[in-house]
Amino acid sequence: DPSVTVVDASSGAIAKKLDSGTGANTSIAWDPASCRLAVAGHDSRKIAILRPLAGTSAAGGGKIAPSNWIWQLAWSVDGRWLVSAGNDSTILWDAKADSLKSVHRFPPGKRCAISADGSTVAVLCTDKKPGYNSYGPDAFVYSSSSGAQVSKLDGDFSQSKAACLTRNGSRVFVSFGSQTAYASGSVVMYDSATGASVSIFFSPTKSDILFLTIAPSVDAALVAAADQSGGIILLTVDELYI
């Protein structure tokens, strides 16, 4: 069933069931500024903007993306920008209107992030396939306004799991399941301007912890990192500077 199901979090009941027109869905993301939901499909290569509470979707059934598999979608806090990370490219979309408009095209990626103010985009390229994707396993930072590369982050990102940025995009946080330089997983903070690692956080309780995903608070003052045991660690930017 390729439909999008909206569940009432308080009761667990199905509130709505919508056909996004995107086929088999591979990624969804809520717009923090409104009740819009971005949905990306595999076979259709479409990104659709839904308004689940109203039961409507964008006119035309969605925007065709260059990638045949979209791994992740990420919104800016104000809902103006949407980033899609896919096998063929990572796209920055102008999402002011429900009909998306492509603004910049970046290298293919499996994970992406955009700063709260929309100024900076991070792309994690975890695969490298000759003749198909020559960018991985690398990570890059780009300017949203110009589309220019700001930096290439230091390190091997083949085991990177997720990324997020500070509100103004000056720092990038990346969670790792494992990393060649370390025996366990970690959360690493990078300087967006230089690509250098600023600080590394390891779990204080487990030596073999694997951080699978990471997410910032709306103001980007806190970072939540989730591990494979079900634990969640809250970090402040100040803690990561220590």
N, C-alpha and C positions, 0 to 999 in steps of 0.2 A: 504494500500500500504506500504510494509515494506522497500521500497527503501530509499536511502539517497539522499536528494535533496540539491544541492549547489546553493546558490543564489548570484548573483552579487550585492554587497552592494551598489554600486553607482547607479545602474539602477533599482534594484529590480527584474530583469529578472532572470529566471532559467538558470543557467550556465551549470549544468550537473545533471544527475539523474543516480545514481549508485545502483546496487544491491550488498549489503554487504555480503549477504549469512547468515546474523545473525537473520533473521526473524523479529519479532516485536522488534524494537529498544528501549532500555530504557535509554541509556546514550551515549553521544558523547563528544569528547574533541580533540581540535587541539594541535598538537605538536608545542610548541613555537619555536623550532629550525628549523623546516622545514614545508613543506606543507602536512605532513601526518595527517590523521584523524583517531582516534581510535573510534570504534563503538561497542557497546555491545548489545547483544540481550537477550530476555527473554526465549522463548521456546527452542531456539537452544543452549543456554548457551555458545555462541561463542563471542569472542572478535576478531574483524577483523581490520587490518590496511589498510586504503585506501589512495591512492594518487589521490585526486579528480581532480587536475589540469591536471594530465596525464590520468585520467580515468582508473586507475588500482587499484587492491587490492592485498593483500598478497597471495602468493601461498598457496594452500590447503584450502582456504576459511575461515581461521580464527582459533584461538586457543580455544580449549574447556576449559571453566572455571568450577571450582567445584560448583559454585553457580547457582541456577536456576533463580535467579533474581539479576542482577547487577545494583546497585543504582547509582553509580558514578565512573567516571574515572578521574585520575589526572596525569599529566606529570611533570617530572622535567624540568627545563628550557632548559637544553642541549639536551633533547629528549632521554636520555639514559634509563631512568626509567619510568615505567608506573605503577600506582596503581589502582586496581579495588576493590571497596567495594561491597560486596554481602551478600545475606542471609546466606550462609554457611561459608564464609570466606572472608577475605580481602587479596589480593595477590599483592606482589611486583614482577613485571615482568622486565626482562632485555629486553629492546626494541631497543637495538642497531641495530639489524636486524629486518626486518618486521615480521619474524617468532618469536613470543614472547617465552621467556624462563622463567618459574617460578623460582624465587629465594628464597622468604620467604613467609610463610603463617601465617597470623595474625587472630585474632578473627573476627567473622561476624560484618559488619558495614553497616550503611546507608550513611555515609559521610566519606570521606577520604581526606587527603592532603599530599603533599610531599614538603619538602623545596626546594628552588631554586637550591641549590648545590647537591640535591639528598641524603643528609646524614641522613635525619630524616623523619619518616612517622607518621602521626597522624590518629587515627581511632575513629569515634564517633559511639558508639553502642547505639541506641536510644530505642531499644525494648528488652524485656526480656521474653522469652518463655520457660518454663520448658521442658527439654528434647530436645530442639531445639537450643535455644540461651540463654545461662546462663550468658552472659557478660554484658547485658544492664540493665538500662541506664547508661553507663559508657563511659569514654574516655581514650585512652591510647596513649603513645608516644613510638615509637620503633626506634632502630638503623637500618638503611638500610644495613649496612655492615655485622653486626652479626645476625640481626633478633631478638635480645634480647629486652625485655621490658625495657625502660628507666624510665618511670614513669606512674602512674595512676593519671589523673587530679582530683582535688578536686571538688565535687559538684554533682548535679543531672542533667543529660544530656538528660532527656526525651523530653525536648522542644528545644534541640539544633538544629540549622538549617544548619550551615556550619562551616568549619574550614579552616584556612590557617596558614602558618608558616613564620617566618623571614627567610632571605636568608640562614643563617647557621643553622637554626632549633632550636635556643636557646629559642625562644618564640613561643607559640601557641596562635592564636586568634580564639575565638569561638563566633558566633552570636547566640542569643537566641530569640525565639518568646515570651517566658515567662520563668520565673524561680521561683522555690518555695521560694527562699530567697528574691525575689524582686517583686514589684508590676507591673513592666513593663519589656519589653525586654531590652537587653543590649548587649554590646560587651565586652567580658572579655579576658584579656591577662594573660596567664599562663607561669610559668617557666617550660620549658620542662624537666629540670633535676630533679626538686622536685615535680612537679605537682601542686604547690601552685599558687593561683591567685595572680597576681602582681598588676593589676589595672582593674577597671571597668568603662566603659563609658556608660552614659545614654544620650538620646537625650536632648539637651538643650531647645527644643521648645515644645515637646509633652510628657505628662506623660505616655501615653498608647502606645507608639511606639513599634512596633514589627519588629525586624531586621530579615529579611527572608533569606538573603544570604550575603556573604562576600567574597572579593577577593583582593589579593595583587597586587601591581605593580610588574613589572619584577624584579626590584632590591629589592623588599620587603620593601622599605622605606615608602610607603603609603599603607593604607588599605581602601578600599571602602566598605561601608556597606549600603545595600539597604533596605528600609522599605516598609510596606504594603501600604503606601499612595503614593508610586511612588517616594519618595525622596531618594537621595543618599548623604551620608555624607563621606567626605574624612578625614581620621585620619592619623597622623604620629605616628611612634613608640614613639617619645618623648612625644606626647600628652597623650598617654596611660600610660606613666610612672608617670604623674602628679597625 
